[in-house]
Amino acid sequence: MAIPFRAIYKTVKLVTGYKKRWYASGFSRGRCDIHRLTQSIGQMSTMSPADVHGVIYALIDATITELKAGKIVEIGDFGTLKIKIRSKGVESQAEVNRKIIKTSEILFTPGRPMRQMLAELDYEKH
């Protein structure tokens, strides 16, 4: 199945000033919730959907614990998760402390099968 996209017209700031340009913009065909995901995994494994549901939530809890400990979480072929910190800049190394940290975010790096899937995607204009 192809990834749907549509043409959008937007203003962008270029070195030479503001220009209007056309861009391809992807959109979703819906969502896959935890129930559908667990049903699908249950059908392709020996686990029941309830067992799969429990494993997914246990994975979430364990991942949070490991990320809070400052670790990179490797989930096999799925990919890796790590914490990325954003801070304001200061003049000296001595000024670098907890107070300059503005936000944190979780950075996901897809594993090889996911990167391969991205390379093989097909697209369909709507």
Buried (B, 14 or more C-beta within 10 A) or exposed (E): EEBBBEEEEEEEEEEEEEEEEEEEEEEEEEEEEEEEBBEEBBEEEEBEBEBBBEEBEEEEEEBEEBBEEEEEBBEEEBBBBBBEEEBEEEEEEEEEEEEEEEEEEEEEEBBEEBEEEEEEEEEEEE
